[in-house]
């Protein structure tokens, strides 16, 4: 998530809390450096906390035993002493204590992240590589473009109106370039043991959620080509070597070399079941952080589940009809409506779980996601910013009456996502 630069709360470990107007305490040091941001606990009715010892036990290579300073902010990038919460710091731990103060009890604690000023680790390539990714993410906090902000937002609203009128166009209309700067096209580049290349320009969509990670569907990252298992080879020795990603493109025929990224690490949910699409979620760590621009920026992770009846937007480079086997060269979008779980009962035999999945369709069944749109986002606006409420998963046919598209809900997996973002 991209957050603005802000005043930071530090703790100087004479145990005196000091507020500094800049980050020079750690940034200007040759021997100290900031860790990545950590978020190990989600707020609940009892409060919110981030415990140094617990975080250090998970990431001993990054978090030191005795930090020189601590920086704390909520998920909107607001310094902890500027929020509406009752916050305290004890030793190296932070606590939100709203539930224990009568004037704060009606407010749910914000979700806080913490980072630590620790001694720099010398001669550790793995640690420095991981730190480089997160430092690049932290630098993005100084940009004015926050997550879920499209530079074409007014044009997007206009196109949404046109989309609603274009009920005869399966899969909606062509999106305006740069309307959805977090959309990602995923392709496959594979060389079999016989030496023959089997390349697929586009197989699935994805969504940029920070400067180094793309969210997609688990079934998009299986070791398969055209639904057939393929072995690892000297050219493709790992699952990561199969895939390449296009970011910041509208027409994939016009892709430049700088638009192409490779997968540095792939995380497929460990309980993903391909036959039933349970836990159909995965994440790709890019080989390098992106540079935020008007054509590339991340979407926000959601804070609440998208509710039935809400109009949402789907987008991708998938096929424009069920009969077509050719993906669209340009990014397309459509507006659909979130349906209640009873409207998804047609999929109960496949193991449809309304707590982790959501279905959506146009009210007249004229628009839908189709082949090649898998892994792409189901998007909605929340507090003025776009959030990813779901991930395109599966459906019976395309725009088939009575058979809505099924999407993996994002909210139940936010903790899983954040843990993988912070992992090695």
Backbone torsions as a table, in degrees:
resi	resn	phi	psi	omega
1	UNK	NA	134.9	-179.5
2	UNK	-91.7	127.3	-176.9
3	UNK	-130.5	150.8	-176.3
4	UNK	-71.8	156.9	176.2
5	UNK	-67.8	144.7	-171.1
6	UNK	-150.9	169.2	171.2
7	UNK	-65.7	144.2	-174.5
8	UNK	-122.4	138.2	175.6
9	UNK	-87.1	127.9	176.7
10	UNK	-116.4	153.2	169.4
11	UNK	-116.4	120.5	177.5
12	UNK	-94.9	127.4	-164.6
13	UNK	-85.0	40.0	150.0
14	UNK	-88.7	6.8	-177.5
15	UNK	67.6	33.9	172.0
16	UNK	-110.9	122.7	179.9
17	UNK	-78.4	125.2	-178.0
18	UNK	-128.1	138.4	176.9
19	UNK	-105.6	124.5	179.7
20	UNK	-111.8	147.0	180.0
21	UNK	-84.5	-4.6	176.8
22	UNK	-143.3	-176.2	-175.3
23	UNK	-111.4	24.9	-173.3
24	UNK	-68.6	-21.9	-177.8
25	UNK	-54.7	-39.9	-179.4
26	UNK	-106.1	-40.1	-173.4
27	UNK	-64.9	-30.8	-175.8
28	UNK	-87.9	-0.6	-175.9
29	UNK	-87.8	141.1	176.6
30	UNK	-82.9	-17.1	-175.3
31	UNK	-115.4	-4.5	179.0
32	UNK	-124.4	150.0	179.7
33	UNK	-152.3	153.7	177.8
34	UNK	-74.9	140.9	170.9
35	UNK	-76.8	174.8	167.5
36	UNK	-63.2	168.8	172.6
37	UNK	-78.9	136.6	179.3
38	UNK	-118.2	141.7	177.1
39	UNK	-142.1	91.1	-172.7
40	UNK	-97.7	-13.5	-175.4
41	UNK	-133.2	139.4	177.7
42	UNK	-99.9	142.2	-179.3
43	UNK	-65.3	149.7	175.1
44	UNK	-142.7	-170.1	-175.9
45	UNK	-64.5	-18.8	179.7
46	UNK	-88.9	-15.6	180.0
47	UNK	134.8	-158.4	-178.0
48	UNK	-146.4	144.9	178.0
49	UNK	-154.5	158.0	171.0
50	UNK	-135.2	115.3	-173.8
51	UNK	-100.0	123.7	-176.6
52	UNK	-59.9	-45.2	-176.9
53	UNK	-63.0	-41.4	179.0
54	UNK	-65.3	-41.1	179.4
55	UNK	-67.1	-42.0	-179.6
56	UNK	-64.7	-35.1	179.8
57	UNK	-64.9	-29.2	178.4
58	UNK	-84.0	-31.4	-174.4
59	UNK	-131.1	61.2	-176.4
60	UNK	-64.0	-23.2	180.0
61	UNK	-75.7	-16.9	-176.3
62	UNK	-111.9	-30.4	-173.1
63	UNK	-109.3	124.7	-177.6
64	UNK	-85.6	166.5	-178.3
65	UNK	-74.1	-31.8	-175.9
66	UNK	-132.9	81.9	-179.8
67	UNK	-61.5	151.3	176.8
68	UNK	-81.3	-28.3	-179.0
69	UNK	-157.2	162.4	177.1
70	UNK	-129.5	141.2	176.0
71	UNK	-122.2	132.3	-174.3
72	UNK	-133.0	133.4	176.5
73	UNK	-150.9	159.3	175.1
74	UNK	-87.1	-178.1	-172.5
75	UNK	-75.4	-7.8	172.6
76	UNK	-92.8	3.5	178.9
77	UNK	82.2	19.8	-177.8
78	UNK	-97.7	131.0	177.8
79	UNK	-56.4	141.6	-172.2
80	UNK	-59.5	-31.1	-179.1
81	UNK	-83.9	1.2	177.6
82	UNK	-110.0	4.3	176.5
83	UNK	-89.6	-179.3	-179.9
84	UNK	-98.5	22.1	-178.4
85	UNK	-103.7	156.7	173.6
86	UNK	-90.4	101.9	-173.1
87	UNK	-110.4	143.0	173.1
88	UNK	-136.7	154.5	174.9
89	UNK	-123.3	127.4	175.9
90	UNK	-127.5	125.6	-173.0
91	UNK	53.5	-118.4	179.9
92	UNK	-108.8	12.4	-176.8
93	UNK	-105.3	150.6	176.3
94	UNK	-117.7	146.4	-179.0
95	UNK	-138.9	139.3	168.4
96	UNK	-102.6	121.2	-169.3
97	UNK	-114.7	31.1	-177.8
98	UNK	-53.5	-39.8	-173.6
99	UNK	-68.1	-14.3	-175.9
100	UNK	-106.1	8.1	178.8
101	UNK	-131.7	121.7	-171.1
102	UNK	-57.1	-36.2	-177.0
103	UNK	-74.7	-10.9	-179.0
104	UNK	-111.7	-6.7	-167.2
105	UNK	-62.9	-23.0	-178.7
106	UNK	-81.0	-8.6	-177.0
107	UNK	-105.3	129.3	173.4
108	UNK	-72.4	137.0	178.8
109	UNK	-62.2	143.7	171.6
110	UNK	-67.1	165.9	175.6
111	UNK	-92.2	118.4	-173.3
112	UNK	-107.4	148.8	172.6
113	UNK	-118.1	154.6	-177.2
114	UNK	-136.7	148.5	171.0
115	UNK	-137.9	163.3	-172.1
116	UNK	-128.5	144.7	174.0
117	UNK	-90.6	109.4	-173.7
118	UNK	-123.9	159.7	176.1
119	UNK	-59.4	141.0	177.2
120	UNK	-66.6	142.0	178.8
121	UNK	-96.2	120.1	-178.9
122	UNK	-91.4	146.9	173.3
123	UNK	58.5	39.3	175.8
124	UNK	-127.7	94.8	-175.4
125	UNK	-62.4	-43.8	-177.7
126	UNK	-63.1	-44.5	179.9
127	UNK	-64.3	-42.4	-178.5
128	UNK	-68.8	-35.3	177.8
129	UNK	-64.0	-44.6	178.9
130	UNK	-65.8	-42.6	-179.5
131	UNK	-62.5	-37.1	-178.8
132	UNK	-60.1	-40.9	179.4
133	UNK	-62.1	-46.3	-175.6
134	UNK	-75.5	-32.2	176.1
135	UNK	-62.9	-40.5	177.1
136	UNK	-61.7	-38.2	177.2
137	UNK	-65.6	-40.1	-179.3
138	UNK	-67.3	-35.2	178.8
139	UNK	-63.2	-26.6	-179.5
140	UNK	-67.9	-14.0	179.3
141	UNK	-66.5	-18.4	-179.6
142	UNK	-84.6	-7.5	179.8
143	UNK	-81.5	154.4	-178.8
144	UNK	-81.8	-15.7	-178.3
145	UNK	-87.3	110.7	-179.7
146	UNK	-90.1	172.7	180.0
147	UNK	-62.4	149.2	175.3
148	UNK	72.4	15.5	-180.0
149	UNK	-105.2	117.1	178.3
150	UNK	-97.9	128.8	178.1
151	UNK	-66.4	-11.1	179.6
152	UNK	-110.8	31.3	-171.5
153	UNK	-59.4	-41.5	-179.6
154	UNK	-67.9	-37.9	177.4
155	UNK	-67.4	-34.9	179.6
156	UNK	-63.7	-41.7	178.2
157	UNK	-61.7	-41.8	178.9
158	UNK	-62.5	-44.5	-180.0
159	UNK	-65.6	-31.5	177.7
160	UNK	-63.0	-37.9	177.1
161	UNK	-64.8	-44.0	178.2
162	UNK	-62.0	-40.7	-180.0
163	UNK	-59.2	-44.4	-179.5
164	UNK	-60.9	-29.5	-178.5
165	UNK	-84.0	-16.1	-172.3
166	UNK	-98.1	57.7	-171.3
167	UNK	-69.1	-16.5	-178.5
168	UNK	-87.9	-5.9	-179.0
169	UNK	-92.4	109.2	179.1
170	UNK	-65.5	135.3	-178.6
171	UNK	70.3	17.3	171.8
172	UNK	82.4	-144.7	-173.2
173	UNK	-128.4	166.8	175.0
174	UNK	-66.0	132.2	178.1
175	UNK	-74.7	152.9	174.0
176	UNK	-74.4	135.6	179.9
177	UNK	-51.9	137.7	178.2
178	UNK	73.9	7.8	177.4
179	UNK	-68.4	-34.8	-176.3
180	UNK	-125.1	78.4	-171.8
181	UNK	-70.6	-4.4	178.6
182	UNK	-99.1	-2.8	-179.6
183	UNK	-72.4	138.7	-177.0
184	UNK	-128.8	137.3	173.3
185	UNK	-102.0	129.3	-179.5
186	UNK	-109.7	129.5	178.6
187	UNK	-125.2	173.1	-178.7
188	UNK	-123.1	137.4	173.5
189	UNK	-130.5	111.0	-171.8
190	UNK	-138.4	136.8	176.2
191	UNK	-120.4	115.4	-176.9
192	UNK	-71.0	173.8	179.3
193	UNK	-64.0	-21.6	177.6
194	UNK	-84.5	1.8	177.5
195	UNK	87.0	-2.6	-177.5
196	UNK	-86.1	130.7	177.5
197	UNK	-79.9	138.2	174.8
198	UNK	-126.5	86.2	-176.9
199	UNK	-95.6	144.1	174.9
200	UNK	-129.0	113.8	-175.0
201	UNK	-58.2	-41.6	-179.7
202	UNK	-146.3	128.0	176.8
203	UNK	-120.9	-30.1	-174.8
204	UNK	-154.5	165.4	172.6
205	UNK	-100.0	172.9	177.1
206	UNK	-157.6	172.6	-176.8
207	UNK	-136.7	125.1	177.5
208	UNK	-73.0	123.0	-178.1
209	UNK	-113.4	-13.6	165.8
210	UNK	-157.0	-166.4	-173.1
211	UNK	-73.6	-11.5	-174.4
212	UNK	-131.4	2.3	-173.7
213	UNK	-133.9	139.0	179.8
214	UNK	-121.2	128.2	178.1
215	UNK	-92.2	139.2	179.4
216	UNK	-153.6	-172.3	179.5
217	UNK	-89.8	147.8	179.0
218	UNK	-61.8	-38.5	-176.7
219	UNK	-70.1	-13.1	177.5
220	UNK	-75.2	-20.2	-172.1
221	UNK	-114.6	28.6	174.3
222	UNK	-78.8	159.4	-178.6
223	UNK	-81.3	63.2	-175.0
224	UNK	-139.2	156.4	168.5
225	UNK	-131.6	124.6	-176.1
226	UNK	52.9	43.5	178.0
227	UNK	66.6	13.7	177.1
228	UNK	-112.9	130.7	178.6
229	UNK	-62.4	137.6	176.3
230	UNK	-127.5	143.6	-176.3
231	UNK	-81.1	160.6	170.9
232	UNK	-69.0	148.8	-178.0
233	UNK	-135.9	170.4	175.7
234	UNK	-58.5	-31.7	177.7
235	UNK	-77.1	-33.6	178.9
236	UNK	-124.3	76.4	-173.6
237	UNK	-79.2	-13.7	-179.3
238	UNK	-136.4	163.9	176.3
239	UNK	-60.9	-38.4	-179.7
240	UNK	-59.2	-31.9	-176.0
241	UNK	-72.4	-10.0	179.6
242	UNK	-73.0	-33.8	-161.2
243	UNK	-109.6	146.8	168.2
244	UNK	-131.8	154.9	-173.7
245	UNK	-128.1	142.6	174.7
246	UNK	-108.6	126.4	177.4
247	UNK	-122.7	143.6	177.8
248	UNK	76.1	20.0	-178.5
249	UNK	-111.0	154.4	173.4
250	UNK	-113.1	-54.0	176.0
251	UNK	-102.5	111.1	-173.8
252	UNK	-67.2	-13.9	175.3
253	UNK	-71.3	-18.2	-176.6
254	UNK	-104.1	21.4	-178.5
255	UNK	-64.8	132.8	174.5
256	UNK	-98.1	162.0	-178.1
257	UNK	-59.8	-35.5	-179.2
258	UNK	-73.3	-11.3	177.4
259	UNK	-84.0	-9.8	-174.0
260	UNK	-98.2	130.5	177.8
261	UNK	-122.8	154.8	174.8
262	UNK	-110.8	165.5	179.8
263	UNK	-87.0	119.9	176.6
264	UNK	-83.3	-39.1	177.0
265	UNK	-153.1	141.8	-179.8
266	UNK	-115.3	134.2	176.2
267	UNK	-119.7	109.3	173.1
268	UNK	-103.8	135.3	-177.8
269	UNK	-53.7	132.3	-174.2
270	UNK	-68.8	-11.9	177.1
271	UNK	-111.0	18.6	175.3
272	UNK	-67.3	132.3	177.6
273	UNK	-121.4	112.7	-172.9
274	UNK	-67.2	-29.6	-176.1
275	UNK	-73.6	-25.4	-178.3
276	UNK	-119.6	-4.1	-179.2
277	UNK	63.4	23.9	174.0
278	UNK	-70.3	138.2	-179.9
279	UNK	52.8	47.1	-176.4
280	UNK	-81.8	75.0	-177.8
281	UNK	-146.0	144.1	178.8
282	UNK	-153.2	164.6	179.3
283	UNK	-140.1	142.9	178.6
284	UNK	-114.9	128.4	169.6
285	UNK	-90.5	124.9	-176.7
286	UNK	-71.8	158.9	179.6
287	UNK	-72.8	-14.2	176.8
288	UNK	-158.3	150.7	178.0
289	UNK	-67.2	149.2	176.7
290	UNK	-81.7	161.2	171.3
291	UNK	-103.3	124.1	-177.7
292	UNK	-66.9	134.2	178.8
293	UNK	-150.7	-174.3	178.1
294	UNK	-73.4	-9.5	178.1
295	UNK	-109.9	-10.0	178.3
296	UNK	-137.2	118.1	171.8
297	UNK	-162.6	155.5	-174.9
298	UNK	-83.3	155.7	171.6
299	UNK	-88.4	164.7	178.4
300	UNK	-87.5	147.3	166.8
301	UNK	-77.0	145.1	-174.2
302	UNK	-79.1	158.3	175.7
303	UNK	-102.0	-23.3	179.1
304	UNK	-139.0	156.9	176.5
305	UNK	-65.6	143.1	175.7
306	UNK	-71.3	136.5	-170.6
307	UNK	-94.7	153.7	177.9
308	UNK	-58.0	144.9	179.7
309	UNK	91.1	-13.8	-177.1
310	UNK	-77.2	140.0	173.9
311	UNK	-82.0	129.8	-178.8
312	UNK	-130.8	168.6	-178.1
313	UNK	-119.3	136.4	173.4
314	UNK	-119.1	152.3	-177.3
315	UNK	-152.0	153.7	178.2
316	UNK	171.5	179.4	178.9
317	UNK	-106.4	24.6	-177.2
318	UNK	-70.1	177.7	179.7
319	UNK	-66.0	152.9	-175.7
320	UNK	-95.5	0.3	174.1
321	UNK	-155.7	158.3	-178.5
322	UNK	-63.4	-33.3	-176.6
323	UNK	-77.7	-19.9	-175.7
324	UNK	-76.3	142.7	174.9
325	UNK	-110.3	8.0	-177.5
326	UNK	-113.1	128.4	179.7
327	UNK	-73.9	160.9	175.9
328	UNK	-72.5	140.6	176.2
329	UNK	-79.2	-23.1	-178.0
330	UNK	-114.1	153.4	179.2
331	UNK	-69.3	132.7	-179.8
332	UNK	-122.7	159.1	-178.4
333	UNK	-140.4	159.2	176.8
334	UNK	-152.8	151.0	173.9
335	UNK	-99.1	131.1	176.7
336	UNK	-132.8	172.0	-179.2
337	UNK	-117.2	138.7	176.2
338	UNK	-70.7	132.1	-178.6
339	UNK	-104.5	157.2	175.0
340	UNK	-74.0	161.3	-175.8
341	UNK	-60.2	-29.6	-179.5
342	UNK	-63.7	-27.1	177.7
343	UNK	-77.1	-6.8	-179.8
344	UNK	-105.9	8.7	-175.5
345	UNK	-63.1	-17.3	177.2
346	UNK	-61.7	-21.0	-178.6
347	UNK	-101.5	8.1	-176.5
348	UNK	-58.7	-33.6	-178.7
349	UNK	-69.1	-19.1	178.9
350	UNK	-89.4	-4.6	-177.1
351	UNK	84.2	64.3	174.0
352	UNK	-84.6	128.4	-178.0
353	UNK	-120.4	105.5	-176.3
354	UNK	-63.1	-18.5	178.2
355	UNK	-79.1	-23.3	-178.8
356	UNK	-119.2	-7.1	179.8
357	UNK	-132.3	157.2	177.9
358	UNK	-142.7	144.9	178.0
359	UNK	-114.2	154.4	-176.6
360	UNK	-150.8	152.4	178.9
361	UNK	-164.2	160.3	171.1
362	UNK	-67.9	147.2	-176.4
363	UNK	-61.4	-27.4	177.6
364	UNK	-103.2	12.4	177.7
365	UNK	62.0	21.8	-175.3
366	UNK	-88.0	-19.2	-175.4
367	UNK	-129.0	147.8	-175.9
368	UNK	-168.5	164.3	167.5
369	UNK	-79.0	159.1	-177.4
370	UNK	-142.8	-171.0	-177.9
371	UNK	-55.2	132.4	-179.1
372	UNK	94.8	-13.3	176.0
373	UNK	-89.0	-11.2	179.3
374	UNK	-51.3	143.2	178.5
375	UNK	87.8	-16.4	-179.9
376	UNK	-77.7	173.6	-172.7
377	UNK	-91.8	149.8	162.0
378	UNK	-101.6	115.7	-166.4
379	UNK	-115.8	146.4	174.2
380	UNK	-150.0	158.0	179.6
381	UNK	-90.3	135.6	-177.6
382	UNK	-138.0	113.6	-178.8
383	UNK	55.3	41.6	175.7
384	UNK	82.4	1.6	179.9
385	UNK	-128.3	151.7	179.2
386	UNK	-82.3	134.7	177.8
387	UNK	-123.1	155.5	177.4
388	UNK	-96.0	104.1	-178.0
389	UNK	-84.7	-18.4	-179.0
390	UNK	-163.2	168.7	179.4
391	UNK	-122.9	127.0	-178.3
392	UNK	-57.7	124.1	-173.2
393	UNK	-116.0	-67.5	-176.9
394	UNK	-158.8	175.4	176.1
395	UNK	-178.3	161.1	176.9
396	UNK	-93.1	108.3	-176.7
397	UNK	70.4	-165.1	180.0
398	UNK	-133.7	127.9	-178.1
399	UNK	54.2	38.5	-179.3
400	UNK	-94.8	122.6	-175.2
401	UNK	-55.2	130.4	179.1
402	UNK	87.6	-5.4	-178.7
403	UNK	-125.7	86.5	-179.1
404	UNK	-70.9	164.3	172.8
405	UNK	-75.8	146.4	-179.3
406	UNK	-111.3	136.4	-176.0
407	UNK	-127.8	142.5	173.0
408	UNK	-76.1	122.4	176.5
409	UNK	-62.4	144.4	-179.5
410	UNK	-87.5	-39.4	-173.3
411	UNK	-53.5	-45.0	-178.4
412	UNK	-63.3	-13.5	-175.2
413	UNK	-113.2	9.7	-177.8
414	UNK	-60.4	-42.1	178.2
415	UNK	-63.3	-42.8	177.4
416	UNK	-59.7	-43.6	-179.9
417	UNK	-61.1	-49.6	-176.3
418	UNK	-65.8	-36.4	178.3
419	UNK	-64.2	-40.8	179.3
420	UNK	-70.7	-34.3	177.9
421	UNK	-62.2	-30.5	-178.0
422	UNK	-94.7	-3.8	-175.2
423	UNK	-84.2	166.2	172.4
424	UNK	-73.8	NA	NA
